[in-house]
Amino acid sequence: MRGLLTVSAPAQAGRADSSSFDPDRGWRLHPQVAIRPEPFGALLYHFGTRKLSFLKNRTIVTVVRSLADHPDVRSACRAAGVEDSSQGPYLHALGVLAGSDMLVPKEAE
């Protein structure tokens, strides 16, 4: 399976890394992140850090767009049609996005 995500630059020092990403918590897009649909999936652009990330399929785009509507990441994956047994690559990609400050915990509003 091809990767679901390409990140253009490594996470900055001081940012949460993907090991602090908890898929049993609620997450949402950072308020300074915009999603631009593309034929391959989408581009995410963070206006605060000027980072660009590529989402490589439409399923991960659906998950990212719906995160704020679900109590936790696993629920968002299920709603997008990703079964629990297939969530590994999606959780990894979302962890990378959290580590690069594209996603933030819901409480951080």
C-alpha positions in Angstrom: 0.0 0.0 0.0 1.3 3.4 -0.9 1.6 5.9 1.9 -1.4 8.1 2.8 0.6 11.2 3.6 3.6 13.1 2.5 5.0 15.8 4.8 7.2 18.4 3.2 9.4 19.2 6.2 10.2 17.6 9.6 8.3 18.7 12.6 9.8 21.6 14.5 11.5 21.2 17.8 9.1 21.7 20.6 6.1 20.4 18.8 4.3 17.3 19.9 5.6 14.2 18.1 3.4 11.5 16.7 4.0 9.4 19.8 1.8 11.8 21.8 -1.0 11.3 19.4 -3.9 9.5 21.1 -6.5 8.2 18.6 -9.0 7.7 21.5 -9.1 11.5 22.0 -10.9 14.1 20.0 -8.8 16.0 17.4 -9.5 18.7 14.8 -7.7 20.7 12.2 -5.6 23.6 13.5 -7.5 26.8 12.9 -4.7 28.1 10.7 -4.8 25.0 8.4 -6.7 25.1 5.0 -7.5 22.0 2.9 -7.3 22.3 -0.9 -8.9 19.4 -2.7 -6.7 17.8 -5.4 -7.3 14.8 -7.8 -5.0 12.6 -5.7 -6.5 13.7 -2.3 -5.7 17.1 -0.9 -3.1 19.6 0.2 -3.0 20.9 3.7 -1.4 24.3 4.2 -0.6 25.7 7.7 -0.7 29.5 7.4 1.2 29.9 10.8 4.1 27.6 10.1 3.9 27.7 6.2 4.1 23.9 6.1 2.5 21.9 3.3 1.3 18.3 3.6 -0.2 16.1 1.0 -3.0 13.7 1.7 -2.7 10.9 -0.8 -6.2 9.5 -1.0 -9.8 10.7 -0.5 -10.5 8.5 2.4 -7.8 10.2 4.6 -9.2 13.5 3.4 -12.7 12.5 4.6 -11.3 11.4 7.9 -9.4 14.7 8.4 -12.4 16.8 7.4 -14.7 15.0 9.8 -12.5 14.8 12.9 -14.2 17.7 14.7 -17.6 15.9 14.2 -16.5 12.8 16.1 -15.6 12.2 19.8 -12.4 10.4 18.8 -10.2 9.6 15.8 -11.3 5.9 15.6 -14.9 7.0 15.3 -14.0 9.3 12.4 -12.2 6.5 10.7 -15.2 4.2 11.1 -17.5 6.8 9.7 -15.3 7.1 6.7 -15.6 3.4 6.1 -12.2 2.3 7.6 -12.6 -0.8 9.6 -10.8 -1.1 12.9 -8.5 -3.8 11.5 -7.4 -1.4 8.7 -6.9 1.8 10.7 -3.1 1.4 11.3 -1.9 3.4 8.2 -4.6 6.1 8.8 -3.7 6.4 12.5 0.0 6.7 11.6 -0.7 9.5 9.0 -2.9 11.4 11.5 -0.2 11.1 14.1 2.3 12.6 11.7 -0.2 15.5 11.1 -0.6 16.0 14.8 3.2 16.0 15.2 3.5 18.7 12.6 0.8 20.8 14.2 -1.7 20.3 11.4 -4.1 18.7 13.9 -4.7 19.8 17.5 -6.6 18.2 20.4 -10.2 19.4 20.5 -9.6 21.0 23.9 -7.0 23.3 22.4 -9.5 25.8 21.1 
